[in-house]
């Protein structure tokens, strides 16, 4: 009898554990949504925060890469690892010291990516005329328009573009986690017969 009770109790414990896990996903999603909305309200602060975070990530990644290169000093990839680590450290220091200039450069790069991506999508949709012709044409036009808008107001656009994109990313990732959390809890409840 003890075995059957333990066997019956285990699925309930696993179900509760899954529901808690999905609940935590939903809570994390709510936190990301709140952070995304705050970032959309304070885009200049979000841009500065994003650049500083990016700089610190490069710096820490470079230091970890440097330690790894030192540990692998007797391999063929030592010099490559050392150069990559040094570049990451240098880029991290530059971004941390001058986040505004880094935001301007990254905004210019993003605008050029939007422009080139938009042109390639537009030309590709017109040349190929595949089954997704309309959507590809709209994507290309949207990318081209976005690139033109960012470049037209550059460098002042660098104060809000990166923060806006990062905040939108947080917002949509958060909404996705909320949907996954609530949907997962519903599925677990349906499977468990609740």
N, C-alpha and C positions, 0 to 999 in steps of 0.2 A: 504494500500500500504506500509505503514511503516513496518508492520509485515513481509510482504513477502520479502522486501529488507533486513531486519534484519536476516530473516531465510536463505536467500541466501548468505548473507555475513558471516554467522557463519561457514558454511562448508569450505569456503575459508580461514578463519582465523584459523580453526582447521588444515587444510591442511598445511598452512604455519608454524604453530606451530610444527606439526609433522616433516616437512622437516627441520626446524631449529634444532630440537632434534636429528634427524639422522645425520645432518651435524656436530653437536657438538660431537657425537659419533665418527665420522670419524676423526675429529681434535684430540680428545683424543687418538685415535688409532695411529695417526701419531706421537704424542708426545711419546707414549710408544715405537713405533718402533725406533725412534731416540735414546731414552734412552737405549733400548736393544742393538742397534748397538754400541753405545758408551761403554756400559758395556762389550760387547764382545771384543772391542779393548783394554780396560783397565780392564782386569779381576781381577787383584790384588786389584785395587781400588774398583771394584764392590763387591768383596768378603768382604772387610773391611766395606764398606757402608752397605751391607746387614746384616752383623753381628751387627753393631751398631744400625741399624734400628730395628732388631729383639730384641736386648737388651732393647731398649727404649720402644718398644711395650709391652714386658713382664713387665717392670717396671711400665708403666702407667696402664696396665691391672691389675697388682697386687695392685696398689694404689686404683683403682676403686673397685676392689674386696674387699679390706680392708674396704673402706667406706660402701660398701653394707653389709659386715659382721657386722659392728658396728651398722648399721641401723636395722639389723635383729638379734640383740643380744638376743632377747627373744624367738627365734625359736629353733627348734631341729638342724638346720643346721649351727648354729653360729660357732661352733668349726671347722667343715669341711671347711666352707668359710674362716675362719681365717687362717687355715693351708695352703690352696691352695693359698690365697693371699700372705702369707709370703713366700712360695716357689717361686711364680712368681716374687716377689720383689727381693729375693735373687738371683735367676737366672738372672734377668735383670741386677743387679749390677755387678755380676761376668762377664757377657758377655760384658758389657760396659767397665769394667776395663781391661779385657784381651780378646779382640776380636780375636786375632790370635790363642790363645789356644782353644777358642770356635769354631773357624773355623776348627781346626784340629779334634776336637771331633766330630763335625757335619759331616765332610768329612768321617771320619771312620764309623760313623753310616750309612751314605748314601751308602758307599761301601758295608757294610754288608747287607743292605737292597737289593741292586742290586744282590749281590751274592745269598742270600737266595731266593729272588723272581725268579731269573734265574733258580736256581736248581729246585724249585717247579714247575715252568712252563715246564721245560724240562722233568722232570719225569712225570708230569701230562699229558703232550701231548703224551708221549710214552705209558703210561698205558691206558689212555682213548681212544685215537685215534678218537676223535670226528670230526665233520664236519670242524672245524677250526684247524685241526691238524698242517698244515704247518705254519700258522701264529703264533700259540702258540709256536711251536718249534723255530721259528725265534726270537720271543720275548724273550723266555727263553735263547737262545744262546746269544742274544744281551745283556741282563741283566747280565748274567754271565761274558761275556767279559768285559763289562763296570766296573763291580765290581772288576775284576782282575786287569784291567788297573789302576784304582784309587788306589787300595791297593798296587800295585807294586811300585808306586811312592810316597806313603804316607810317611812322612808328608808334603813333598814339594808340593804335589798335592792340599793340602788344601789352597794354595794361589790362585788357580784359579778355582777349581771345583765349589764351592758354587756360586761365581760370574758368572761363565759361565751358570750354571743352571738357576740362577735368571734372567740373561740377556736374555737367550733363552725364558724364560717364558714371560718376558716383550715383546719381539719381536713377539712371536706368539699370545699373547693376543692382542697386537696392530694391527696385521694383521687381526685378527678376528673382532675387532671393526671397522676397516676400511671397511671390507667386509660388515658388518652389516649396517654401516652408508650409504654406497653407494647403497647397495641393498635395504635398507629401503626407501631411497629417490626415487629410481626408482619405487618401488611398489606404494608408495604414489602418485607419478606423473602419473602412469598408471591408478590408481583408480580414481584420480581426473580428468583424461582426458587431461592431459597436453602433 
